[in-house]
Amino acid sequence: MTSLISLVNDSILSVSSLNRLVRDCLEATFPLTWINGEISNLTYAASGHVYFSLKDAAAQVRCVMWRSRAQLLGWRLENGQKIEARVLVSFYEPRGEFQLNVEAVRRAGQGDLFERFLQMKARLENEGLFAAERKRPLPVFPRHLAIVTSPQAAALRDVLTTLHRRAPHLRITLFPTPVQGEGTGDKIATALAQANNCDCDAIILCRGGGSIEDLWAFNEECVARAIVASSIPVIAGIGHETDFTIADFAADLRAPTPTAAAELVSPDRDALLSRLAELQRHLARRMERSLAEQQQRIDWLATRLIHPADKIRQRNADLQSLGNRLRLALRRQSEASQLRLSSIGQRFSTSRPHPKKLAEGLAHLQFRLNSQVRWQFSQQMAKLNSLSSGLTQLDPNAVLARGYALAIGPDGRAVRDAATLTPGNLLKLSFARGSAQATVNQVVAMPEAD
């Protein structure tokens, strides 16, 4: 603030600069604030913005509500209405006007109601009345619906129109009750209890849109407890999509609008008929294919089906054929057995011992054995004599007996070549009888053959 004062004191400001400083100062000083007053000079601009003044007995102030905020209001402002507005203090620079930018609006007195709403919601939620596990699913194909609302409510017409369009076969029972005013909550709770005594599948609790005061009957504790105590699923279609009541939280299902409640609880007849037709076509195709398969199986079985008389004849033929085969097999087996018996008899007769023949055979074998032994002995004696003669000729003593001598050289080996000796070598001479030593005086070598 000191810097701003020094800036104003030390500078010459333009009008736009001054207005900008005033706007910045106001927006920085005042946070979002709730104020109340009476609407006057109301104007809905073509752009969607809303311009009006808020006044009390002593003063008034210009206000603007931008289109983005006005679209969320859900109800229409009127001159003379007393409201509570959440505003941001601002300054419109082009005209140098002080104004309030409105962020939210509620009818005067709704602040206390909203606080009561929040307190009751927190208390009932702590008791478990809004627990998800307590809530029941809606029937898939209901037959009987109960509607709890006012007979004069526009929402009832919307619900009935939707139900007639989607599911004209549904039986509908209306339990009339006021939906606004003093003591309405108890009457709604009573109507819910009466709906539980009828043979219905689901209950629609509905009402059109309105302010928090208009919808307050659905925020009463008795209504919430009646919904929780209901043995039949309850769907709540109260107000617009932005409206929330205690009944919405207690209900088994909340719909954004009464029409949506009717759509959620009723099956779409056209969609069901379309699905049914599709299933019927599918079933027809399956039956047609099954019949074709069974007919094919019958044709196949028919080719295998034989008349009983033909079957008996075939069995008789098979029996006769088996009898012939059996007789032939028995005959062949008998012949084979006789043949084996004959062969065994012959083998037995040939293998029976005859002492006389065996003695003659034994004598003959003994003669042959003796002859063979004598022949083998003579052969071996001749071979022995031949080998003995050969050994006698190769015996070195026999050679020496004929006048030859064996000369052993200095190296202890027999001398075979005179060239291996030198004069003076000492030789050992072996004779047939005895031995002698000799000294080599001269060596005469045998000339090599050409």
C-alpha positions in Angstrom: 0.0 0.0 0.0 2.9 2.4 0.8 4.5 1.7 -2.6 1.1 2.4 -4.3 0.7 5.7 -2.4 4.3 6.7 -3.4 3.6 5.8 -7.0 0.4 8.0 -7.0 2.3 10.9 -5.3 5.3 10.8 -7.6 3.6 10.2 -10.9 1.1 11.7 -13.2 -1.3 8.9 -14.1 -3.6 8.5 -17.0 -7.3 7.7 -16.4 -6.8 4.1 -17.6 -3.8 3.6 -15.3 -5.7 5.0 -12.4 -8.7 2.7 -13.1 -6.4 -0.3 -13.4 -4.7 0.5 -10.1 -8.1 0.8 -8.4 -9.2 -2.5 -9.9 -6.0 -4.3 -8.7 -6.4 -2.7 -5.3 -10.0 -3.8 -4.9 -9.5 -7.4 -6.1 -6.4 -7.8 -3.9 -8.1 -6.4 -0.8 -11.5 -8.2 -1.0 -11.6 -12.0 -1.3 -14.7 -13.9 -2.5 -17.5 -12.8 -0.3 -21.2 -13.7 0.2 -23.6 -10.7 0.2 -27.4 -10.4 0.2 -29.8 -8.0 -1.4 -32.7 -7.5 -3.7 -32.4 -7.7 -7.5 -33.3 -4.6 -9.6 -32.5 -3.4 -13.1 -32.2 -7.0 -14.3 -31.0 -7.5 -17.9 -30.3 -10.7 -19.8 -28.0 -9.8 -22.6 -27.9 -11.5 -26.0 -24.4 -12.7 -25.2 -25.7 -14.7 -22.2 -24.3 -12.4 -19.5 -26.7 -11.2 -16.8 -26.5 -7.6 -15.5 -28.4 -6.4 -12.4 -28.1 -4.3 -9.2 -28.3 -5.5 -5.7 -29.8 -3.1 -3.2 -30.9 -2.8 0.3 -32.7 0.0 2.2 -29.6 2.3 2.1 -27.5 1.5 -1.0 -27.1 -0.4 -4.2 -24.2 -1.8 -6.3 -23.9 -2.9 -9.9 -23.4 -6.7 -10.5 -22.5 -8.8 -13.6 -22.8 -12.6 -13.9 -20.9 -14.0 -16.8 -22.6 -16.5 -19.2 -20.4 -19.4 -18.0 -21.8 -18.9 -14.5 -25.3 -18.1 -15.5 -25.7 -21.4 -17.4 -25.0 -23.3 -14.2 -27.7 -21.5 -12.2 -30.6 -23.8 -13.0 -33.3 -21.2 -12.4 -34.1 -17.7 -13.7 -33.4 -14.5 -11.8 -36.3 -12.0 -11.5 -36.5 -8.4 -10.3 -37.5 -8.1 -6.7 -36.0 -11.5 -5.7 -33.9 -11.5 -2.6 -30.8 -13.5 -3.1 -27.4 -14.3 -1.6 -24.5 -13.9 -4.1 -20.9 -15.0 -3.8 -19.1 -12.1 -5.4 -15.6 -10.8 -6.3 -15.3 -7.0 -5.8 -14.0 -5.5 -9.0 -13.9 -2.3 -11.1 -15.0 -1.9 -14.7 -12.2 0.2 -16.2 -13.8 1.5 -19.4 -16.6 3.3 -17.6 -14.9 3.7 -14.2 -17.6 1.9 -12.4 -17.4 -0.1 -9.2 -19.1 -3.5 -9.7 -19.4 -7.0 -8.4 -18.5 -10.2 -10.4 -21.1 -12.8 -9.3 -19.7 -16.3 -9.1 -22.8 -18.1 -7.5 -26.3 -17.2 -6.5 -28.8 -18.8 -4.1 -32.2 -17.6 -2.9 -32.0 -15.7 0.4 -32.2 -18.0 3.4 -30.7 -21.0 1.5 -27.4 -20.7 3.4 -29.0 -22.0 6.6 -30.9 -24.7 4.7 -27.7 -25.8 3.0 -25.9 -26.0 6.3 -28.7 -28.1 7.7 -28.5 -30.3 4.6 -24.8 -30.9 5.0 -25.1 -31.7 8.8 -28.0 -34.2 8.2 -26.1 -35.8 5.3 -23.0 -36.3 7.4 -25.0 -37.7 10.3 -27.0 -40.2 8.2 -23.9 -41.2 6.3 -22.1 -42.0 9.6 -25.1 -44.2 10.5 -24.5 -46.2 7.3 -27.7 -45.2 5.6 -25.9 -44.3 2.4 -23.5 -47.4 2.3 -23.1 -48.9 -1.1 -23.3 -52.5 0.2 -26.8 -51.8 1.6 -28.2 -50.9 -1.8 -30.1 -53.4 -4.0 -30.0 -53.8 -7.7 -33.0 -52.9 -9.7 -35.0 -55.8 -11.3 -34.0 -56.5 -14.9 -37.5 -57.2 -16.1 -40.0 -55.6 -13.8 -43.8 -56.3 -14.2 -45.2 -53.8 -11.7 -43.9 -50.3 -10.8 -45.0 -48.0 -8.0 -44.7 -44.2 -8.4 -44.6 -41.9 -5.4 -45.2 -38.3 -6.4 -47.9 -35.7 -6.8 -50.6 -36.3 -9.4 -50.3 -32.7 -10.6 -46.5 -32.9 -11.0 -45.2 -32.3 -14.5 -42.6 -35.0 -13.7 -45.3 -37.6 -13.4 -46.4 -36.9 -17.0 -42.8 -37.3 -18.2 -42.4 -40.5 -16.3 -45.6 -42.0 -17.6 -44.8 -41.0 -21.2 -41.4 -42.6 -21.0 -42.8 -45.8 -19.4 -45.6 -46.0 -22.0 -43.0 -45.6 -24.8 -40.4 -48.0 -23.5 -42.5 -50.6 -21.7 -46.3 -50.3 -22.3 -46.8 -53.8 -20.8 -45.8 -52.5 -17.3 -48.5 -52.3 -14.6 -48.2 -48.9 -12.9 -49.7 -47.9 -9.5 -49.6 -44.3 -8.3 -49.3 -43.4 -4.6 -50.2 -39.8 -4.5 -48.5 -37.4 -2.1 -47.6 -33.7 -1.9 -44.0 -33.0 -2.9 -43.7 -29.5 -1.5 -44.9 -27.7 1.6 -45.2 -28.1 5.3 -45.4 -31.7 6.6 -44.7 -33.1 3.1 -41.8 -35.3 4.3 -44.1 -37.4 6.6 -46.6 -37.8 3.8 -43.9 -39.0 1.4 -42.7 -41.5 4.0 -46.2 -42.7 4.4 -46.7 -43.2 0.6 -43.4 -45.1 0.5 -44.6 -47.4 3.3 -47.9 -48.0 1.4 -46.0 -48.8 -1.8 -44.2 -51.5 0.1 -47.5 -53.2 0.8 -48.3 -53.7 -2.9 -47.0 -56.4 -5.2 -44.5 -54.2 -7.1 -41.0 -54.8 -8.3 -39.6 -51.2 -7.8 -40.6 -47.8 -6.6 -39.9 -44.5 -8.4 -39.8 -41.5 -6.2 -39.8 -38.4 -8.4 -40.3 -34.6 -8.5 -39.5 -31.9 -11.0 -36.7 -29.3 -10.4 -36.8 -26.3 -8.0 -34.9 -24.4 -5.4 -33.5 -26.0 -2.3 -36.6 -24.8 -0.5 -38.8 -26.4 -3.1 -37.0 -29.7 -2.8 -36.6 -29.6 1.0 -39.2 -32.3 1.7 -36.8 -34.8 0.1 -34.1 -33.7 2.6 -36.0 -34.7 5.6 -34.8 -37.5 7.8 -38.1 -39.4 7.8 -38.0 -39.7 4.0 -34.4 -41.1 4.1 -35.3 -43.6 6.8 -38.5 -44.7 4.9 -36.4 -45.3 1.7 -33.8 -47.4 3.7 -36.6 -49.3 5.4 -38.3 -50.2 2.1 -38.1 -53.8 1.1 -38.5 -52.9 -2.5 -35.7 -51.1 -4.5 -36.2 -47.4 -4.7 -35.0 -45.2 -7.6 -34.9 -41.4 -7.0 -35.5 -39.0 -9.8 -35.7 -35.7 -8.1 -35.1 -32.3 -9.7 -32.4 -31.6 -12.3 -29.1 -33.2 -12.8 -27.4 -30.6 -10.6 -29.9 -31.1 -7.7 -29.0 -33.4 -4.9 -31.1 -34.3 -1.9 -30.8 -36.7 1.0 -33.3 -39.0 -0.7 -30.9 -39.3 -3.7 -28.1 -40.6 -1.4 -30.5 -43.0 0.5 -32.1 -44.4 -2.6 -30.9 -47.7 -4.2 -30.2 -45.7 -7.4 -30.2 -42.0 -8.2 -31.3 -40.8 -11.6 -30.4 -37.3 -12.8 -34.0 -36.5 -13.8 -37.5 -38.2 -13.4 -37.4 -39.2 -17.1 -34.0 -40.8 -16.6 -35.5 -42.7 -13.6 -38.2 -44.1 -15.8 -35.6 -45.1 -18.4 -33.3 -46.8 -15.9 -36.1 -48.9 -14.3 -37.9 -49.9 -17.5 -36.5 -52.2 -20.2 -36.7 -50.8 -23.7 -39.5 -52.7 -25.3 -38.2 -52.0 -28.9 -34.7 -53.1 -27.9 -36.1 -56.2 -26.2 -38.2 -57.1 -29.2 -35.3 -56.6 -31.5 -33.1 -58.8 -29.3 -35.9 -61.3 -29.1 -36.2 -61.4 -32.9 -32.5 -61.8 -33.2 -32.6 -64.7 -30.7 -35.5 -66.2 -32.6 -33.6 -66.0 -35.9 -30.6 -67.6 -34.2 -32.7 -70.3 -32.7 -34.4 -71.0 -36.0 -30.9 -71.3 -37.7 -29.8 -73.6 -34.9 -32.9 -75.8 -35.2 -32.7 -75.9 -39.0 -29.0 -76.9 -38.8 -29.8 -79.5 -36.1 -32.7 -80.9 -38.1 -30.4 -81.2 -41.2 -27.8 -82.9 -39.1 -30.3 -85.4 -37.7 -31.7 -86.1 -41.2 -28.2 -86.7 -42.4 -27.7 -89.1 -39.5 -31.0 -90.9 -40.3 -29.9 -91.3 -43.9 -26.6 -92.7 -42.8 -28.3 -95.1 -40.3 -30.8 -96.1 -43.0 -28.0 -97.4 -45.2 -27.0 -99.7 -42.3 -30.5 -100.8 -41.4 -31.3 -104.4 -42.4 -34.7 -106.1 -42.4 -35.0 -108.8 -39.7 -35.7 -111.6 -42.2 -32.6 -110.5 -44.2 -30.6 -110.4 -41.1 -31.8 -113.9 -40.1 -30.9 -115.2 -43.6 -27.5 -113.6 -43.3 -27.0 -115.1 -39.9 -28.0 -118.6 -41.2 -25.6 -118.2 -44.2 -22.9 -117.2 -41.8 -23.7 -120.1 -39.5 -23.6 -122.6 -42.4 -20.3 -121.1 -43.6 -18.9 -121.5 -40.2 -20.2 -125.1 -39.9 -18.5 -126.0 -43.2 -15.3 -124.4 -42.1 -15.5 -126.2 -38.8 -16.0 -129.6 -40.5 -13.2 -129.0 -42.9 -10.9 -127.9 -40.1 -11.8 -131.1 -38.1 -11.1 -133.3 -41.2 -7.8 -131.6 -41.8 -6.9 -131.9 -38.2 -7.8 -135.6 -38.2 -5.7 -136.3 -41.3 -2.8 -134.4 -39.8 -3.1 -136.4 -36.6 -3.2 -139.7 -38.5 -0.2 -138.7 -40.5 1.7 -137.8 -37.4 0.7 -141.0 -35.8 1.9 -143.0 -38.8 5.2 -141.1 -38.8 5.7 -141.7 -35.1 5.0 -145.4 -35.6 7.5 -145.7 -38.3 10.1 -143.9 -36.2 9.3 -146.1 -33.3 9.7 -149.3 -35.4 13.0 -148.1 -36.8 14.3 -147.1 -33.5 13.4 -150.3 -31.7 16.7 -152.2 -30.8 17.7 -155.6 -32.6 20.6 -157.4 -30.6 21.7 -159.5 -33.5 22.0 -156.7 -35.9 23.6 -154.5 -33.3 26.2 -157.2 -32.6 27.0 -157.6 -36.3 27.2 -153.8 -36.6 29.5 -153.7 -33.5 31.8 -156.4 -35.0 31.9 -154.6 -38.3 32.7 -151.3 -36.5 35.4 -153.0 -34.4 37.0 -154.4 -37.6 37.0 -151.0 -39.2 38.4 -149.5 -36.1 41.3 -152.0 -36.0 42.0 -151.6 -39.7 42.1 -147.8 -39.3 44.4 -148.0 -36.2 46.8 -150.3 -38.1 46.8 -148.1 -41.1 47.3 -144.9 -39.0 50.2 -146.7 -37.1 52.0 -147.7 -40.3 51.6 -144.2 -41.7 53.0 -142.6 -38.6 55.9 -145.1 -38.5 56.8 -144.3 -42.1 56.8 -140.6 -41.4 58.9 -141.2 -38.2 61.5 -143.1 -40.2 61.6 -140.4 -42.8 62.1 -137.7 -40.3 64.8 -139.8 -38.4 66.7 -140.3 -41.7 66.6 -136.6 -42.4 67.8 -135.8 -38.9 70.7 -138.3 -39.3 71.8 -136.6 -42.4 71.7 -133.2 -40.7 73.6 -134.4 -37.6 76.9 -132.4 -37.4 78.5 -135.4 -35.7 77.8 -137.6 -38.7 79.6 -135.1 -40.8 82.6 -135.0 -38.5 82.6 -138.8 -38.5 83.3 -138.6 -42.3 86.6 -136.7 -41.6 85.5 -133.1 -41.5 86.5 -130.7 -38.6 84.6 -127.7 -37.2 86.7 -124.5 -36.9 85.7 -122.0 -34.2 87.2 -118.5 -34.6 88.5 -116.2 -31.9 85.0 -114.7 -31.6 83.6 -118.1 -30.7 81.7 -118.5 -34.0 82.1 -121.2 -36.7 84.5 -120.0 -39.4 82.7 -119.9 -42.7 84.9 -117.6 -44.7 88.7 -117.6 -44.6 88.7 -113.9 -45.3 87.5 -113.3 -41.8 90.8 -114.7 -40.4 94.2 -113.1 -40.1 97.5 -114.8 -39.6 98.2 -115.5 -35.9 94.5 -116.1 -35.0 94.0 -118.9 -32.6 91.4 -121.5 -33.8 89.6 -124.3 -32.0 89.1 -127.4 -34.1 86.4 -129.9 -33.2 86.6 -133.5 -34.6 84.3 -136.5 -34.4 86.4 -137.5 -31.4 88.1 -134.8 -29.4 89.3 -131.2 -30.3 92.6 -129.3 -31.0 93.9 -125.8 -31.2 95.6 -124.3 -34.2 97.3 -121.1 -35.2 96.6 -119.5 -38.6 99.9 -119.0 -40.5 98.5 -118.0 -43.8 95.1 -116.9 -45.1 94.1 -117.8 -48.7 90.9 -116.0 -49.6 88.4 -117.3 -52.1 88.2 -114.8 -55.1 84.8 -113.3 -55.5 82.7 -114.6 -58.4 82.1 -112.2 -61.3 
